[in-house]
Amino acid sequence: MLNQDHISNFNRDGFVILRDAIDPSLVNAMAAQLDKWIDESRAHASNYGEMLNGKMRFDLEEGHTREHPRLRRVGNPVDISEPFQQVLWQGAVVKAVADLIGPDVKFHHCKLNIKLPNTNTRVDYHQDHPFDPHTNDDHAVVLVMVDDMNENNGCLRIVPGSHKGPHFTHYDGDTFTGKVDEATQKMCQEQAVSVEGRAGDVCIMTGWSLHGGTANKSSNPRRLLICDYFAADAFPLLPPMVASEHHGKIVSGYGTRVARFREGTVELPYHYEHDSFFGAQGQKAAVAMN
């Protein structure tokens, strides 16, 4: 699926971009499902739709109303929608991931990060592996553009080469904040590059790549499907932050009972009480008024 340039870019920069990777019919199917979920969210005043670990699947930004919906995250859409299963469990995405960390690959979890027009949702800079640490680092994060993505609507931004170290703390004292400290945030803002593309393009990054993104102040939505995959012999050190009934599903090759360990140490998170990491990063959710 991938050529040597793709693989070299991934190893050097910590990410690679694949153009027109997803069939337009599947992109349209995902977008249509998302439109329905956004419309359904109008009937809710606070987060809703309980998942396996008791957290809510549909996460609403503070200020959400029927007239101006602010759905900002959907946890594990593969649990409730077939088009997302097709994109993440078969075809081009799985083949590309297998070329990078395979051939034996398992699904960990997925989510939709949604930046609707003129909302405040942002993503402070962080690394993904600290949220779900495993016995080794063969971890690929796939980001599927459901809409065109650019600087105007809050595109993903990645710090090239940051996967090579260091591994930053995501704590402030004893509080797990899900982001790096302010000095590192400033460094990221200065060094990060924008990942722009069209609906159907895919970015694959490592679990240690520093990344974030600003709020969408344009008139166009920016909806991004994100999926974490691990090598089959990478085993979780903690239960998943975003629980899916399909956690651990083998999507390429074969499973194993043998865990492979990397040398070194890794900081463990704790399970934040919020429904999504936006809350852990200090961004408030909608609250129903009595």
MOBELUR-V365469 format. One record per helix or strand of 2 or more residues. SS is the DSSP state (a for helix, b for strand). FROM is the first residue (numbers start at 1). TO is the last residue. Records with the same first field share a line. If there is no record, write none. Layout:
SS->FROM-TO ; FROM-TO
//
This chain:
a->4-13 ; 24-41 ; 77-79 ; 82-89 ; 92-101 ; 129-131 ; 151-153 ; 162-164 ; 182-191 ; 277-280
b->15-18 ; 48-50 ; 56-61 ; 71-75 ; 105-115 ; 123-126 ; 139-145 ; 156-158 ; 171-172 ; 175-176 ; 193-195 ; 202-206 ; 211-213 ; 222-231 ; 250-252
//
